[in-house]
Amino acid sequence: MYYRNLITTLLAEIGRSEVSPIHVEGWMRAEHTTLDALDRTTFKAEVVFAVGCIDGPDGHLSDQLAKSYGL
């Protein structure tokens, strides 16, 4: 739940509150084995990158990806 809250906060900061935080976390987990190692600046950059993935041509996979991580 900690990540979901932080992602939600960061999504609001970048003006993308409509994006599902579980979808963002799913994309982030696909890239990083652990999110604990990311400092806040890197974490925010990864949120932005994940939003790009969600907006991109593979965005339709976001729900399936989140579910694969139990989100």
Buried (B, 14 or more C-beta within 10 A) or exposed (E): EEBBEBBBEBBEEEEBEEBBBBBBBBBBBBEBEEBEEBEEEEBBEBBBBBBEBBEEEEBEBBBEBBEEEEB
